[in-house]
Amino acid sequence: MKNFFGRQICDKICQLFSLAFMGQNVNFPSVLDPSMVGEYPATAKSGGGYVWDAVLEYRVWCHPKPGAADQADDSDYYYAFDNYHEAKAFSLETEGAKQPLALVLQREYISVFVC
C-alpha cells in the first residue's frame, strides 16, 4: 500500500506540473490567512515537499542582475501575493522575475520515497 500511495502522489504532482507548464487552468490553493501575506520573514524557506498543510503566501523573487529594478541595493527581493494567478501574471510581465514559489506551512514531516 505504501508504494501505491506514494505512486499516486507522484502521479498527481507530475500531472499538476504538466498542466501548469502547458498553460492549462489549474486550481492552486488559496492562502491560509490573506491578512498575513507579506508579514512572514524573507528568511523563511519557500517551497515544499510532497505533503504540506497550507499555503501561507506566493512569492515572486526579483533579481536585479538579469533586469529587475534595483530596489534593494543590488540584492534579490520578492513580492508577496495572496493567490497564484496574480503572482504568475506579475512574474511574466516583470523583467528579472522568477516563477512564483509557495511559502508553505508544514506541521509534520512525512517521509515519502522518491519516484
Residue pairs with C-beta under 8 A, 6 or more apart in sequence:
2 113
3 113
6 112
6 113
6 115
7 115
9 50
9 51
9 112
10 50
10 115
13 50
14 115
16 26
19 25
19 26
20 26
28 55
28 58
28 83
28 84
28 85
29 54
29 55
29 102
30 55
30 82
30 83
31 37
31 54
31 55
31 56
31 57
31 58
31 82
31 83
32 54
32 55
32 56
32 105
33 56
34 82
36 56
36 57
37 56
37 57
37 80
37 81
37 82
38 57
38 80
40 56
40 57
40 80
40 103
42 77
42 78
44 103
45 103
46 59
46 101
46 102
46 103
46 104
47 101
47 102
47 104
48 102
48 104
48 106
49 106
49 109
49 110
49 112
50 110
50 112
51 106
51 110
51 112
52 104
52 105
52 106
53 104
53 105
53 106
53 107
54 104
54 105
55 102
55 103
55 104
55 105
56 102
56 103
56 104
56 105
57 80
57 81
57 82
57 102
57 103
58 80
58 81
58 82
58 83
58 84
58 86
58 87
58 100
58 101
58 102
58 103
59 78
59 79
59 80
59 81
59 87
59 100
59 101
59 102
59 103
60 78
60 79
60 81
60 87
60 90
60 91
60 94
60 97
60 98
60 99
60 100
60 101
61 76
61 77
61 78
61 97
61 98
61 101
62 68
62 69
62 71
62 76
62 77
62 78
62 79
62 94
62 96
62 97
62 98
63 76
63 96
63 97
63 98
64 70
64 71
64 72
64 74
64 75
64 76
64 96
65 74
65 96
66 95
66 96
67 95
67 96
68 94
68 95
68 96
68 97
69 96
71 77
79 87
79 90
81 87
81 90
81 100
84 100
84 102
87 100
88 99
88 100
90 97
91 97
91 98
91 99
91 100
